[in-house]
Amino acid sequence: MSSLENISEQRSGHYQFISNDRLQDVPTVRAITRSIEPATTDTLCHDVLERLLHNANLYAIPVIDDAGRPQFLIDRAKFIEFFAKPYTREI
């Protein structure tokens, strides 16, 4: 496989690690992740919820403090479930 084909496969989300019984170039974390704007500890929950609802491919949002240090991740499913709980009886 040429390196051009390998890059094309990586961009499409498919990786071939073994070909012809040989280990191929494996992707790095940088190749399979994407950068997103973090929330801060002062970000309103409503704003986080809006971001999650408007981007179905967003599974988590990192949160940083005032110094830019990572604090935690907001998990999409848990966050939306927390806000949906008061309305589950109506659904």
N, CA, C and O atoms as a printed pandas DataFrame, in Angstrom:
     atom_number atom_name residue_name chain_id  residue_number  x_coord  y_coord  z_coord
0              1         N          MET        A               1    0.847   -1.175    0.000
1              2        CA          MET        A               1    0.000    0.000    0.000
2              3         C          MET        A               1    0.887    1.230    0.000
3              4         O          MET        A               1    1.842    1.322    0.772
4              5         N          SER        A               2    0.573    2.147   -0.847
5              6        CA          SER        A               2    1.368    3.369   -0.895
6              7         C          SER        A               2    1.003    4.267    0.273
7              8         O          SER        A               2   -0.060    4.115    0.874
8              9         N          SER        A               3    1.889    5.207    0.592
9             10        CA          SER        A               3    1.597    6.118    1.699
10            11         C          SER        A               3    0.396    6.992    1.378
11            12         O          SER        A               3   -0.321    7.408    2.288
12            13         N          LEU        A               4    0.158    7.283    0.085
13            14        CA          LEU        A               4   -1.004    8.069   -0.301
14            15         C          LEU        A               4   -2.290    7.297   -0.010
15            16         O          LEU        A               4   -3.266    7.873    0.470
16            17         N          GLU        A               5   -2.293    6.000   -0.297
17            18        CA          GLU        A               5   -3.460    5.175    0.016
18            19         C          GLU        A               5   -3.666    5.089    1.524
19            20         O          GLU        A               5   -4.799    5.127    2.005
20            21         N          ASN        A               6   -2.574    4.975    2.264
21            22        CA          ASN        A               6   -2.641    4.892    3.721
22            23         C          ASN        A               6   -3.255    6.157    4.302
23            24         O          ASN        A               6   -4.102    6.079    5.191
24            25         N          ILE        A               7   -2.837    7.331    3.809
25            26        CA          ILE        A               7   -3.393    8.598    4.272
26            27         C          ILE        A               7   -4.871    8.672    3.927
27            28         O          ILE        A               7   -5.676    9.122    4.742
28            29         N          SER        A               8   -5.235    8.239    2.735
29            30        CA          SER        A               8   -6.628    8.245    2.315
30            31         C          SER        A               8   -7.464    7.367    3.235
31            32         O          SER        A               8   -8.573    7.749    3.612
32            33         N          GLU        A               9   -6.948    6.195    3.603
33            34        CA          GLU        A               9   -7.655    5.309    4.517
34            35         C          GLU        A               9   -7.816    5.963    5.880
35            36         O          GLU        A               9   -8.880    5.875    6.493
36            37         N          GLN        A              10   -6.761    6.620    6.358
37            38        CA          GLN        A              10   -6.823    7.256    7.668
38            39         C          GLN        A              10   -7.881    8.347    7.694
39            40         O          GLN        A              10   -8.620    8.467    8.671
40            41         N          ARG        A              11   -7.964    9.128    6.659
41            42        CA          ARG        A              11   -8.941   10.226    6.614
42            43         C          ARG        A              11  -10.363    9.694    6.548
43            44         O          ARG        A              11  -11.288   10.351    7.027
44            45         N          SER        A              12  -10.555    8.518    5.966
45            46        CA          SER        A              12  -11.899    7.951    5.877
46            47         C          SER        A              12  -12.286    7.225    7.159
47            48         O          SER        A              12  -13.421    6.765    7.283
48            49         N          GLY        A              13  -11.370    7.113    8.114
49            50        CA          GLY        A              13  -11.675    6.480    9.386
50            51         C          GLY        A              13  -11.373    4.999    9.434
51            52         O          GLY        A              13  -11.692    4.342   10.425
52            53         N          HIS        A              14  -10.767    4.455    8.393
53            54        CA          HIS        A              14  -10.431    3.040    8.369
54            55         C          HIS        A              14   -8.916    2.883    8.393
55            56         O          HIS        A              14   -8.194    3.561    7.663
56            57         N          TYR        A              15   -8.456    1.986    9.238
57            58        CA          TYR        A              15   -7.019    1.777    9.375
58            59         C          TYR        A              15   -6.701    0.319    9.140
59            60         O          TYR        A              15   -7.399   -0.565    9.638
60            61         N          GLN        A              16   -5.676    0.070    8.402
61            62        CA          GLN        A              16   -5.240   -1.288    8.138
62            63         C          GLN        A              16   -3.883   -1.455    8.804
63            64         O          GLN        A              16   -2.882   -0.931    8.316
64            65         N          PHE        A              17   -3.846   -2.180    9.915
65            66        CA          PHE        A              17   -2.620   -2.343   10.677
66            67         C          PHE        A              17   -1.753   -3.485   10.168
67            68         O          PHE        A              17   -0.526   -3.441   10.262
68            69         N          ILE        A              18   -2.415   -4.523    9.620
69            70        CA          ILE        A              18   -1.658   -5.672    9.140
70            71         C          ILE        A              18   -2.058   -5.937    7.694
71            72         O          ILE        A              18   -3.243   -6.049    7.380
72            73         N          SER        A              19   -1.076   -6.034    6.831
73            74        CA          SER        A              19   -1.301   -6.323    5.428
74            75         C          SER        A              19   -0.194   -7.263    4.973
75            76         O          SER        A              19    0.981   -7.038    5.265
76            77         N          ASN        A              20   -0.573   -8.312    4.261
77            78        CA          ASN        A              20    0.393   -9.308    3.795
78            79         C          ASN        A              20    1.242   -9.833    4.956
79            80         O          ASN        A              20    2.454  -10.003    4.823
80            81         N          ASP        A              21    0.590  -10.088    6.097
81            82        CA          ASP        A              21    1.240  -10.618    7.299
82            83         C          ASP        A              21    2.340   -9.719    7.840
83            84         O          ASP        A              21    3.242  -10.192    8.530
84            85         N          ARG        A              22    2.276   -8.432    7.534
85            86        CA          ARG        A              22    3.262   -7.481    8.047
86            87         C          ARG        A              22    2.546   -6.324    8.734
87            88         O          ARG        A              22    1.499   -5.865    8.279
88            89         N          LEU        A              23    3.127   -5.864    9.833
89            90        CA          LEU        A              23    2.594   -4.714   10.538
90            91         C          LEU        A              23    2.846   -3.462    9.716
91            92         O          LEU        A              23    3.977   -3.187    9.313
92            93         N          GLN        A              24    1.786   -2.710    9.472
93            94        CA          GLN        A              24    1.880   -1.481    8.690
94            95         C          GLN        A              24    2.070   -0.292    9.625
95            96         O          GLN        A              24    2.053   -0.438   10.847
96            97         N          ASP        A              25    2.247    0.861    9.045
97            98        CA          ASP        A              25    2.317    2.077    9.850
98            99         C          ASP        A              25    1.005    2.242   10.608
99           100         O          ASP        A              25   -0.072    2.213   10.013
100          101         N          VAL        A              26    1.098    2.413   11.899
101          102        CA          VAL        A              26   -0.100    2.610   12.705
102          103         C          VAL        A              26   -0.286    4.095   12.960
103          104         O          VAL        A              26    0.690    4.841   13.046
104          105         N          PRO        A              27   -1.526    4.522   13.081
105          106        CA          PRO        A              27   -1.764    5.953   13.282
106          107         C          PRO        A              27   -1.333    6.402   14.675
107          108         O          PRO        A              27   -1.266    5.603   15.610
108          109         N          THR        A              28   -1.051    7.655   14.788
109          110        CA          THR        A              28   -0.756    8.247   16.089
110          111         C          THR        A              28   -2.051    8.792   16.670
111          112         O          THR        A              28   -3.059    8.882   15.969
112          113         N          VAL        A              29   -2.028    9.148   17.927
113          114        CA          VAL        A              29   -3.201    9.741   18.559
114          115         C          VAL        A              29   -3.608   11.007   17.812
115          116         O          VAL        A              29   -4.796   11.272   17.633
116          117         N          ARG        A              30   -2.633   11.775   17.385
117          118        CA          ARG        A              30   -2.933   13.012   16.647
118          119         C          ARG        A              30   -3.716   12.728   15.369
119          120         O          ARG        A              30   -4.566   13.528   14.977
120          121         N          ALA        A              31   -3.443   11.607   14.719
121          122        CA          ALA        A              31   -4.110   11.287   13.455
122          123         C          ALA        A              31   -5.566   10.878   13.649
123          124         O          ALA        A              31   -6.365   11.014   12.723
124          125         N          ILE        A              32   -5.926   10.383   14.824
125          126        CA          ILE        A              32   -7.285    9.885   15.018
126          127         C          ILE        A              32   -8.113   10.740   15.974
127          128         O          ILE        A              32   -9.229   10.363   16.329
128          129         N          THR        A              33   -7.582   11.878   16.390
129          130        CA          THR        A              33   -8.347   12.767   17.262
130          131         C          THR        A              33   -8.556   14.104   16.567
131          132         O          THR        A              33   -7.948   14.396   15.537
132          133         N          ARG        A              34   -9.415   14.889   17.145
133          134        CA          ARG        A              34   -9.622   16.237   16.621
134          135         C          ARG        A              34   -9.636   17.197   17.796
135          136         O          ARG        A              34   -9.995   16.834   18.916
136          137         N          SER        A              35   -9.250   18.390   17.527
137          138        CA          SER        A              35   -9.180   19.403   18.560
138          139         C          SER        A              35  -10.507   20.150   18.637
139          140         O          SER        A              35  -11.078   20.521   17.612
140          141         N          ILE        A              36  -10.988   20.366   19.843
141          142        CA          ILE        A              36  -12.197   21.163   20.018
142          143         C          ILE        A              36  -11.941   22.222   21.081
143          144         O          ILE        A              36  -11.050   22.078   21.918
144          145         N          GLU        A              37  -12.721   23.269   21.036
145          146        CA          GLU        A              37  -12.574   24.336   22.010
146          147         C          GLU        A              37  -13.073   23.852   23.368
147          148         O          GLU        A              37  -14.199   23.367   23.473
148          149         N          PRO        A              38  -12.260   23.974   24.398
149          150        CA          PRO        A              38  -12.696   23.519   25.723
150          151         C          PRO        A              38  -13.666   24.512   26.357
151          152         O          PRO        A              38  -13.724   25.682   25.981
152          153         N          ALA        A              39  -14.413   24.017   27.314
153          154        CA          ALA        A              39  -15.228   24.891   28.157
154          155         C          ALA        A              39  -14.346   25.303   29.333
155          156         O          ALA        A              39  -13.308   24.692   29.587
156          157         N          THR        A              40  -14.758   26.319   30.027
157          158        CA          THR        A              40  -14.041   26.707   31.241
158          159         C          THR        A              40  -14.910   26.356   32.440
159          160         O          THR        A              40  -16.082   26.011   32.289
160          161         N          THR        A              41  -14.333   26.444   33.615
161          162        CA          THR        A              41  -15.110   26.140   34.819
162          163         C          THR        A              41  -16.218   27.168   35.034
163          164         O          THR        A              41  -17.116   26.932   35.842
164          165         N          ASP        A              42  -16.178   28.303   34.331
165          166        CA          ASP        A              42  -17.220   29.331   34.431
166          167         C          ASP        A              42  -18.276   29.232   33.327
167          168         O          ASP        A              42  -19.228   30.012   33.312
168          169         N          THR        A              43  -18.115   28.279   32.405
169          170        CA          THR        A              43  -19.072   28.120   31.303
170          171         C          THR        A              43  -20.419   27.682   31.864
171          172         O          THR        A              43  -20.484   26.783   32.703
172          173         N          LEU        A              44  -21.487   28.313   31.403
173          174        CA          LEU        A              44  -22.828   27.953   31.860
174          175         C          LEU        A              44  -23.234   26.577   31.347
175          176         O          LEU        A              44  -22.897   26.207   30.222
176          177         N          CYS        A              45  -23.958   25.818   32.168
177          178        CA          CYS        A              45  -24.430   24.489   31.764
178          179         C          CYS        A              45  -25.289   24.575   30.505
179          180         O          CYS        A              45  -25.228   23.692   29.650
180          181         N          HIS        A              46  -26.082   25.625   30.389
181          182        CA          HIS        A              46  -26.917   25.817   29.199
182          183         C          HIS        A              46  -26.059   25.896   27.936
183          184         O          HIS        A              46  -26.420   25.334   26.902
184          185         N          ASP        A              47  -24.933   26.586   28.020
185          186        CA          ASP        A              47  -24.037   26.711   26.865
186          187         C          ASP        A              47  -23.420   25.362   26.491
187          188         O          ASP        A              47  -23.277   25.044   25.311
188          189         N          VAL        A              48  -23.057   24.576   27.499
189          190        CA          VAL        A              48  -22.511   23.233   27.235
190          191         C          VAL        A              48  -23.579   22.369   26.584
191          192         O          VAL        A              48  -23.305   21.669   25.609
192          193         N          LEU        A              49  -24.782   22.412   27.113
193          194        CA          LEU        A              49  -25.883   21.632   26.557
194          195         C          LEU        A              49  -26.148   22.021   25.109
195          196         O          LEU        A              49  -26.361   21.149   24.267
196          197         N          GLU        A              50  -26.139   23.305   24.809
197          198        CA          GLU        A              50  -26.340   23.771   23.431
198          199         C          GLU        A              50  -25.263   23.212   22.504
199          200         O          GLU        A              50  -25.563   22.769   21.396
200          201         N          ARG        A              51  -24.028   23.234   22.950
201          202        CA          ARG        A              51  -22.934   22.691   22.119
202          203         C          ARG        A              51  -23.153   21.213   21.843
203          204         O          ARG        A              51  -22.972   20.757   20.714
204          205         N          LEU        A              52  -23.537   20.467   22.857
205          206        CA          LEU        A              52  -23.751   19.034   22.687
206          207         C          LEU        A              52  -24.946   18.748   21.779
207          208         O          LEU        A              52  -24.896   17.830   20.961
208          209         N          LEU        A              53  -26.004   19.520   21.915
209          210        CA          LEU        A              53  -27.192   19.290   21.093
210          211         C          LEU        A              53  -26.991   19.698   19.640
211          212         O          LEU        A              53  -27.620   19.127   18.749
212          213         N          HIS        A              54  -26.140   20.660   19.391
213          214        CA          HIS        A              54  -25.899   21.123   18.022
214          215         C          HIS        A              54  -24.819   20.336   17.294
215          216         O          HIS        A              54  -24.647   20.497   16.086
216          217         N          ASN        A              55  -24.090   19.487   18.013
217          218        CA          ASN        A              55  -23.024   18.705   17.383
218          219         C          ASN        A              55  -23.133   17.259   17.830
219          220         O          ASN        A              55  -22.624   16.889   18.888
220          221         N          ALA        A              56  -23.795   16.448   17.030
221          222        CA          ALA        A              56  -24.028   15.042   17.375
222          223         C          ALA        A              56  -22.734   14.234   17.446
223          224         O          ALA        A              56  -22.710   13.177   18.076
224          225         N          ASN        A              57  -21.671   14.699   16.821
225          226        CA          ASN        A              57  -20.401   13.967   16.830
226          227         C          ASN        A              57  -19.535   14.309   18.034
227          228         O          ASN        A              57  -18.438   13.768   18.176
228          229         N          LEU        A              58  -19.998   15.178   18.883
229          230        CA          LEU        A              58  -19.246   15.607   20.051
230          231         C          LEU        A              58  -19.624   14.720   21.237
231          232         O          LEU        A              58  -20.733   14.816   21.762
232          233         N          TYR        A              59  -18.695   13.856   21.656
233          234        CA          TYR        A              59  -18.983   12.902   22.725
234          235         C          TYR        A              59  -18.546   13.395   24.096
235          236         O          TYR        A              59  -19.020   12.892   25.114
236          237         N          ALA        A              60  -17.668   14.349   24.133
237          238        CA          ALA        A              60  -17.194   14.902   25.404
238          239         C          ALA        A              60  -16.627   16.292   25.143
239          240         O          ALA        A              60  -16.198   16.619   24.037
240          241         N          ILE        A              61  -16.642   17.095   26.199
241          242        CA          ILE        A              61  -16.066   18.436   26.124
242          243         C          ILE        A              61  -15.060   18.567   27.260
243          244         O          ILE        A              61  -15.407   18.358   28.423
244          245         N          PRO        A              62  -13.820   18.911   26.934
245          246        CA          PRO        A              62  -12.845   19.124   28.004
246          247         C          PRO        A              62  -13.123   20.440   28.719
247          248         O          PRO        A              62  -13.611   21.396   28.118
248          249         N          VAL        A              63  -12.809   20.474   30.002
249          250        CA          VAL        A              63  -12.991   21.689   30.800
250          251         C          VAL        A              63  -11.640   22.084   31.373
251          252         O          VAL        A              63  -10.916   21.256   31.925
252          253         N          ILE        A              64  -11.314   23.362   31.232
253          254        CA          ILE        A              64  -10.041   23.875   31.746
254          255         C          ILE        A              64  -10.297   24.935   32.806
255          256         O          ILE        A              64  -11.373   25.531   32.862
256          257         N          ASP        A              65   -9.282   25.162   33.651
257          258        CA          ASP        A              65   -9.399   26.224   34.658
258          259         C          ASP        A              65   -8.876   27.535   34.084
259          260         O          ASP        A              65   -8.534   27.614   32.904
260          261         N          ASP        A              66   -8.817   28.564   34.928
261          262        CA          ASP        A              66   -8.381   29.887   34.474
262          263         C          ASP        A              66   -6.947   29.901   33.958
263          264         O          ASP        A              66   -6.581   30.763   33.159
264          265         N          ALA        A              67   -6.132   28.945   34.413
265          266        CA          ALA        A              67   -4.740   28.872   33.971
266          267         C          ALA        A              67   -4.580   28.009   32.721
267          268         O          ALA        A              67   -3.466   27.825   32.231
268          269         N          GLY        A              68   -5.698   27.478   32.203
269          270        CA          GLY        A              68   -5.640   26.648   31.005
270          271         C          GLY        A              68   -5.308   25.193   31.279
271          272         O          GLY        A              68   -5.031   24.440   30.346
272          273         N          ARG        A              69   -5.330   24.782   32.541
273          274        CA          ARG        A              69   -5.025   23.390   32.903
274          275         C          ARG        A              69   -6.294   22.543   32.793
275          276         O          ARG        A              69   -7.371   22.974   33.205
276          277         N          PRO        A              70   -6.165   21.342   32.239
277          278        CA          PRO        A              70   -7.329   20.449   32.149
278          279         C          PRO        A              70   -7.845   20.096   33.536
279          280         O          PRO        A              70   -7.060   19.820   34.444
280          281         N          GLN        A              71   -9.161   20.105   33.700
281          282        CA          GLN        A              71   -9.779   19.766   34.975
282          283         C          GLN        A              71  -10.561   18.462   34.892
283          284         O          GLN        A              71  -10.420   17.596   35.755
284          285         N          PHE        A              72  -11.385   18.317   33.857
285          286        CA          PHE        A              72  -12.187   17.108   33.692
286          287         C          PHE        A              72  -12.840   17.127   32.315
287          288         O          PHE        A              72  -12.722   18.100   31.570
288          289         N          LEU        A              73  -13.533   16.030   31.988
289          290        CA          LEU        A              73  -14.299   15.925   30.745
290          291         C          LEU        A              73  -15.775   15.878   31.073
291          292         O          LEU        A              73  -16.185   15.234   32.039
292          293         N          ILE        A              74  -16.566   16.557   30.276
293          294        CA          ILE        A              74  -18.016   16.444   30.388
294          295         C          ILE        A              74  -18.453   15.383   29.384
295          296         O          ILE        A              74  -18.300   15.565   28.177
296          297         N          ASP        A              75  -18.988   14.296   29.875
297          298        CA          ASP        A              75  -19.454   13.197   29.032
298          299         C          ASP        A              75  -20.848   13.534   28.494
299          300         O          ASP        A              75  -21.755   13.847   29.265
300          301         N          ARG        A              76  -21.011   13.468   27.190
301          302        CA          ARG        A              76  -22.258   13.836   26.524
302          303         C          ARG        A              76  -23.465   13.101   27.097
303          304         O          ARG        A              76  -24.439   13.735   27.504
304          305         N          ALA        A              77  -23.411   11.777   27.133
305          306        CA          ALA        A              77  -24.564   10.980   27.559
306          307         C          ALA        A              77  -24.955   11.293   29.001
307          308         O          ALA        A              77  -26.135   11.479   29.297
308          309         N          LYS        A              78  -23.988   11.350   29.883
309          310        CA          LYS        A              78  -24.286   11.616   31.295
310          311         C          LYS        A              78  -24.824   13.026   31.499
311          312         O          LYS        A              78  -25.735   13.238   32.299
312          313         N          PHE        A              79  -24.262   13.983   30.780
313          314        CA          PHE        A              79  -24.678   15.371   30.928
314          315         C          PHE        A              79  -26.119   15.562   30.449
315          316         O          PHE        A              79  -26.929   16.183   31.138
316          317         N          ILE        A              80  -26.434   15.027   29.269
317          318        CA          ILE        A              80  -27.795   15.171   28.731
318          319         C          ILE        A              80  -28.786   14.395   29.582
319          320         O          ILE        A              80  -29.900   14.866   29.813
320          321         N          GLU        A              81  -28.403   13.220   30.049
321          322        CA          GLU        A              81  -29.287   12.439   30.910
322          323         C          GLU        A              81  -29.612   13.204   32.203
323          324         O          GLU        A              81  -30.752   13.183   32.668
324          325         N          PHE        A              82  -28.618   13.869   32.772
325          326        CA          PHE        A              82  -28.833   14.634   33.994
326          327         C          PHE        A              82  -29.916   15.695   33.800
327          328         O          PHE        A              82  -30.766   15.879   34.670
328          329         N          PHE        A              83  -29.889   16.392   32.663
329          330        CA          PHE        A              83  -30.865   17.441   32.419
330          331         C          PHE        A              83  -32.208   16.899   31.935
331          332         O          PHE        A              83  -33.217   17.596   32.034
332          333         N          ALA        A              84  -32.243   15.679   31.417
333          334        CA          ALA        A              84  -33.486   15.098   30.932
334          335         C          ALA        A              84  -34.261   14.391   32.050
335          336         O          ALA        A              84  -35.471   14.209   31.918
336          337         N          LYS        A              85  -33.616   13.995   33.126
337          338        CA          LYS        A              85  -34.268   13.240   34.201
338          339         C          LYS        A              85  -35.555   13.876   34.734
339          340         O          LYS        A              85  -36.541   13.162   34.918
340          341         N          PRO        A              86  -35.587   15.169   34.986
341          342        CA          PRO        A              86  -36.832   15.733   35.522
342          343         C          PRO        A              86  -38.035   15.568   34.595
343          344         O          PRO        A              86  -39.177   15.695   35.036
344          345         N          TYR        A              87  -37.787   15.284   33.310
345          346        CA          TYR        A              87  -38.877   15.209   32.339
346          347         C          TYR        A              87  -39.177   13.791   31.860
347          348         O          TYR        A              87  -39.987   13.606   30.952
348          349         N          THR        A              88  -38.536   12.791   32.459
349          350        CA          THR        A              88  -38.715   11.420   31.961
350          351         C          THR        A              88  -40.132   10.903   32.163
351          352         O          THR        A              88  -40.607   10.104   31.356
352          353         N          ARG        A              89  -40.815   11.330   33.204
353          354        CA          ARG        A              89  -42.205   10.879   33.417
354          355         C          ARG        A              89  -43.135   11.401   32.313
355          356         O          ARG        A              89  -44.071   10.709   31.912
356          357         N          GLU        A              90  -42.880   12.607   31.829
357          358        CA          GLU        A              90  -43.726   13.171   30.791
358          359         C          GLU        A              90  -43.520   12.483   29.444
359          360         O          GLU        A              90  -44.412   12.465   28.596
360          361         N          ILE        A              91  -42.338   11.923   29.267
361          362        CA          ILE        A              91  -42.038   11.250   27.996
362          363         C          ILE        A              91  -42.580    9.870   28.062
363          364         O          ILE        A              91  -42.449    9.108   27.104
